[in-house]
Amino acid sequence: MTDNNELKRLADAATQGEWAHFKHGVIKGGPAVKFANGSSQCQIAMTVGADWMHEGEQGANADFIAAANPIAIKALIAENELARMRIKELDLLFGRYILAMRSSLIEEEHGKGPAAAMEWIYNSLAGPGELPPEGETDSQAYFDREIVAVDDGMQEVMAFHEGRRAAIGKGEQS
């Protein structure tokens, strides 16, 4: 299921509060339920074992169901929405920089020349506060020093994608 709105609706409609796996597959949470024999329990659901399950699987299923409670699901949805918006922000910022560099080239070749072209780049960096530190005087040294963190980050990203491609190739995830 990838419809976050539907998943959030379902989480909102489910029993709120903490859930826990008690024992014997009972998922506890919410208000107490009174039974005919007079006992009561805060029971949301109960998992059922089957002869094909391996030992401990019913308990593991109950642990998972309890962990996938409405609070956890809504937190994951919020985290996903934040990550999606951050990706959009970075994509748009990157697009802005590309546009400024292209405009700079047009300005240099067909407009007011190199000095005016640099204004495009300067203004694009100044707007979001990305100008280099004032004390920097050696552009190559600055680049060489700062690119290390970028390259390290890209190696992490590439390793993630390579691992994901390998898992997909084995049919482990989509």
Secondary structure by P-SEA (a helix, b strand, c coil): ccaaaaaaaaaaacccccccccccbbbbbcccccccccccccccbbbbbccccccaaaaaaaaaaaaacaaaaaaaaaaaaaaaaaaaaaaaaaaaaaaaaaaaaaaaaccccaaaaaaaaaaaaaaaccccccccccaaaaaaaaaaaaaaaaaaaaaaaaaaaaaaaacccc
